[in-house]
Amino acid sequence: MMFVIEALFGLTRRRKQLIQLIVDTFLIVASFFLAMLLRLDSLEFLTDKSVWLALPVMIPVSLFIFIRLGFYRSIVRFMGMKALQALLAGAFGSALTLYVVSMALNLPVPRSVPFIYTMLAFITIGGIRLALRLMYQRGQQLQKTRVLIYGAGAAGRQLVVSLRHGRDYEPVGFVDYAPLLQGTHVQGLRVYSPESTPTLIENFGVEKFLLAIPEATRARRQEIIESIEPLSIPVQTIPDMADIISGKAKFNELRDVRVEDLLGRDPVPPDPKLMGANITHKSVMVTGAGGSIGSELCRQIVRLHPERLIIVDSSEYSLYQIDQDLAQIINKENLNVEVKPALASVRNGDVISRLMRTFETDTIYHAAAYKHVPLVEFNPAEGVLNNVFGTMEVAKAAIKEGVESFVLVSTDKAVRPTNVMGASKRMAELICQACADEQTNTRFSMVRFGNVLGSSGSVVPLFRKQIEKGGPITVTHPDITRYFMTIPEAAQLVIQASGMATGGDVFVLDMGKPVKIVELAIRMVKLSGLNFRFMSVPSDAKTVPAQESEKIVEKKGEISIRFTGLRPGEKLYEELLATDSAEKTRHPRIMTASEDFLPWSVLEPMLSELEVACKTQDAARIRELLIAAPTAYQPQSDIVDHFWMSTATQHSISKSPMNTAVASGDVSERYEKNNESQSMKSSSLENSRVIPEVSFVIDSVHSKQN
């Protein structure tokens, strides 16, 4: 039977309309026959030929009325109220034709027959279509994925209608926490309490859970997701209402649960005065504009109505991408902003200076940096040249060209770093602090925060890809934790922090609670409807979620989690503050920290030594100088620079972190003793402290190396 139904629905539109005309002709005759039979309660009228004289007129007129009303343009499986209205009007028109012809020709048709005929024609013509539709839908339902919908509000109702017209999902019920809705029926589906979810999944064979709560806060979503996680059923959600309204997404575009929902953190509404303080009607430059943070800064800046936006990046592809994105935003939102793309390296101070002078730059957001920890460990010289000396070149150019505000986008890895990337970013902070101390024309500030979701190298897209491939998910260590923040929120807070800068400020963003990476992986697995198990667990792991740890064979529906060990330069825990001296600001998620720094006269010789080491690709020397500098850098792994390792024997230098940093112990000890013996020089900057001269550190490193 289903084969016949599918064959009928698979015919061309013309053929289906022709079949409908033939069937309706038969149904009109059958309805007239039944109307006469019901009225006369006898079959004697069959022998009277005059009774049937009305049909040659009534049939074509009825079909013509149906055609004119657009009845045959309606798709049977999607018939709605408009089609039913056309059917009812057509049935009345057909009955009226029967009545008029009967009266005009004085046919032996009782006056009540047209009324009976109207009801029968409506039932038969409409009924056969309804029956076909139900049979078709029934067949489709058997092939659809049965889903349960959380949220019986307006969004849930719209979602049910959309799903019923699609071919993928069949809704079987609602779940809602509102007591007034529980037990009622919405769109023909019963609304159940959240406590009934496990029973519903088992009884209805539910294969997926859909969240239809676009207006719910992230905290509320977090609660709901946590209640669903133990069920190990795939969870998807409709887009946020903001994305729907802005046109970024369509209502019926189901998507995987985003990590923002897992973290359950709601953004704080931005302060308009802080957002526009350094941007509105000004010339703004963003370095590293093609990166994760840089590109989002550009998108938000362009909406704050700057006079112009200069986007700088050394990657042609990245610069092209953000330039195209900004052009679309400007065109769509009818913004009057000049965007000037500049393909340049921040290490080329002359080019950066010329750009600032040409476009009369007022504000700089310096986001250009190498941020991938292992890659910078493998290429320390390039990492330091870009992160440290790139920052120095841009800072010098800003002072030279009279830029009003300079904002360094920093990282939590700059606090007590264990890797070259973090140490280089701390050196970049020291440069900005020294520049702030040397002059007052350009306001220097630094904004420090942790990982952002969705950035290049982020674990979230990596985990998602690994889950799609069936695993295993790779996690470096069971105890590793990280702070997370969405890219839009981070960029928004960077802009607002810059609006509060007075000079030399170190701003620290409130990242919320640290997240255990292995727990994040487990949650993503569960929300994909799968189970997890560990392939192996390091012996030094302090805490591991309850599961078997021995090596096992993967089973269907299971994702293995494999621990690969910490990568070079990686540490278990990140910090945002070097001291406990953080103070609150006017924004609830932005703090300011009091950090030690060096005057330029002390910092400059150290940078000169570091630059020479970078240009000669001397990884051991780079490490020594970073340890000697007041960065609190404490490497915990061997040097892994491939170039240096291949030539290490020529320099008779060991790869051991203790030996390569031979000056570390002596220099640190001498530095600490000297630091204790000398009083700290106060600076003109509020809440800041200048470290005494440490030029002897460089000398001691020299003597150790020689």
Disulfide bonds with the S-S distance in Angstrom:
none
